Amino acid sequence: MNSSNRKEMILDILRNYSHFVTVNKLSEQLFVSGATIRRDLRELANSDLIRRTRGGAILTDSISTEAPMILRESRNEMQKQIIATISKTYIKEGMTIFMDSSTTVFTLARNLGHFGNLRVITNNLKIIWLLSASKGIDVICIGGTLRDSSLSFFGENALRYAGDMNADAAFLSCQGFTIKRGASDAREEESYLKRVYIDNSRNSYLLFDTTKMDKEYLFRTAPASVYTRIITESSEVNDYIAAAVAQ
């Protein structure tokens, strides 16, 4: 397990242990030495994601704490690429699409270079930078307040600007998904902006890898029935979700 994956797992364990866990418990669960855990905790503390305590660590925020983009990008890369390959089949020349700030949707953006007539509306700086090099893609930036951890804009201005636009499709991810409650996210502002994307699109596609199945976060973004397609890396899971939603 590389350092980035291990740090994200530490954050997940902290969430599941009422936001506090000891070095010994982390060492047992991740099968690494205490010295390795303490080094990871120092680096997470330097990023202001946790606070070190005697013998352990505590999250600096509540359930809304998330791993920074640099950690999330390296997780489940193969699954994200499979999802991107499936998702791009729903994108056609001449379309206008919303793209959220998730790393899964960023992977989809990396697969759009061959399009010659496409308009992308996004609040994510990395997608803006990436697609600015593609001559056939017009990029519209949704402004607002920049969040450093995801290099994305949120807030009232972002909601207002996105609310004034229409798109053919929205491509979104989530932090958790259940059949009963649908997609959920840890941050209120992120959940609200995704709802605007959905409301202002003819079709909406939810993209997430199967590690997010059966997990719930504080803010419910949208029920499963709202999405035109729900796409994971597993065709069996995709068929299962489609059948469950159709009932």
N, C-alpha and C positions, 0 to 999 in steps of 0.2 A: 504494500500500500504506500503510495507516494505521500509527500507532506501535505499537499493541497487537499487530497481526499481525507486524510486523517484529521486535518483541522476542521473540515466541514462535519465530519462524524462527531468530533468533540462538541461542536455547537449543537448538533442534534441530541446528543446525550444530555447536555445541560438542559435543554428544553424539556426532556422527558423526566429529569430528576429534579423538578421544581426549581430549576435554574441554578442549582448548586451540586457539585460533585467533587470527590476527592481525587487526588493524583493516583492513589492506589486503585480506585475503582476504574478510572480511565485506562490505567495500565493493564488491568485484568481484561477489560472488554476489548481493547484494541491489540492486545498481545504484543506490546512493545515495552521497553524499559521505562522506569520512572524518569530517567534523565531525558529521554526523548519526549515524554509527555510534558515535562517542565519546560523544555525548549519551545514546544508548540504553544504552550500557554503564554510564555513570554511574548511570542510573536503576535498572538491573538490580542493580548493586553496592549501591545504597542499600537494595534489597529483600533483600540477602544471598543472591541467587541465583548470583552470580558474584563472582570476585575479579579486580580489574584487575591486569594485569601490564604490563611495559614493551612497548608496541607491540601489546598484545592483551588477552585475557581468558581465565580458566580457571573451570570450574564449581567451586563451593564444596563440592559433594558428589559422590558417584559417580553411577551410572546412575539412582539413585532421585530425583535432582533433578527437580522438575516446576515448570511455570509456575504462578504464583498464579492463583486463580479469576478475578480481575478481567481477566487477560489471556486466559484460555481462553474466557470467556463471549462475547467479541466475535468469535471466530473461527468461520467457517462457519455464520453465523446462519440463513441460508436453508435449508441442509441440515438443521440441527437442527429447524427448524420442520416440514419435510416428514416427518422421522422421527417427531416428536411427533404429527403428524396421523394417521399410520399406526398408531402405537402405541396411541393412546387408543381405537381400535376394539376392542382386546382388554380394555378395562376396562368392567365393568358395575356397575350399582347394587348395593350390598350387599357388594361385595368388600372384602377386606383385602389391601393390597399393600405390599411392601417397595419403597423407592426409595433408590438409592445417592446418593453425593455428587457425581456428575459433572454437568457443565454441560449435557450432552445430556438427562439425566433431569430436571434443573431446568427445561429448556424444556418437557418433557412436563408437569411440575407446573403450569406457567403455563397449561396448556390444560384443567385439571380443574375450573375454577370452576363449571361448569354442573351438576356432580354433586350430588345431594341426599342420598345415603346411601353414604358411602365412608369406609374407615379406612385411613390412611396411616402406615406405620412407617418412620422414616428417621433417619439419623445426621447429616443436613445441616441446619444452622441456617437457611440461606436458604429451603429448602423449608418448614421449620417456620414461619418468619415469614410466608411467602407464603400458605400454606394456612390459617393461623390466622384469616384474614379470611373464609374460606368457611364459612358456617354449617352446610352439609351434610356437611362433611368433618371427621372426628375425626382428630387428629394425635397420634401417639405418638413421643416423642423417645427415641432410643437414646443413653444417656449414655456418658461415657468421658472420654478426654483430648482436649481441643480442639486441632486443628491449624489454625493461623492461615491458612495459604495457601489452604485449601479451606473454611474455616469449618465443619468437620465433626468429629465425635467418633469416636475409634478407641481401640484398646487392649483389655485383658482384660475390662474391665467392659462395653464395647460388644459384644464377642463373646459374653459370658455372657448379657447381656440379650436379644440377638437370638436366641440359641440356645434360649431359653425360649418363643419365639413361633412360631405357624404362620400362613401367609398363602396366599391363593389364587394370587397371582402375585408375581414379583419383576421389577422393571425396572432393568436394570444397563447400564453402559457399560464401556469398556475403553480402554487406551491403545494397544494394538496387537492385530491379529488376523491369523492365517493359517489356511488350511484344515487344514493338517497338525497344528498345535499349539494351535489355538483362541485364546481370549482371554488376554491377558497385561497385567500392570500393573507399574509401576516400584517401587511400595512394597509391602512384605510385608504390613503391617497392613491395607492396603486390599484386597489380594487375598484374605486370610483372611476378612475380613468379608463379601465378596461370596460366598464359598463357603458361608458360613452362610445367607445369604439364599437361595441356590439350594437347599440341602439342605432348608430349612424351607418351601418353596413347592411348590404343586401344579404350577405352570407358571413358567417363567423366560424372559424376553425380553432379548436382548442388542441394545443400541442403539448404533450408532456410524456416523460419516460415513465415506465411502470413502477419505479421506486416511489412515485408520488401517489400511487393508488392507495385508497383506504386511509389517507391522512387528512386531517382537518386543521385549518388555521382559523384565526379569530374572525376574519371578515369573509362572508359568503359573497362571491363575485357574481355567479349566475348558476342556475340549475342546469343539469345536463341537457335537458330538452331544448334549451335556447340555441345550442350550437348546431350548425349545419352538419359538421363532422367532428368527431373526436378522434385524434390520431396519436397513437403510441407507436413504439418500435415493434410491437407484437401484433400480427394480424389476428391471432386468436383473441387477444384482449380487445382489439378494436371491434371484432364481431360480437363479442360478449357484451360490450357496452352498448353497441347499436341495438342489439336485441332487447336488452334490459330497458333502455330508454323508450323503445317502441311499444312496450307493454302498457 
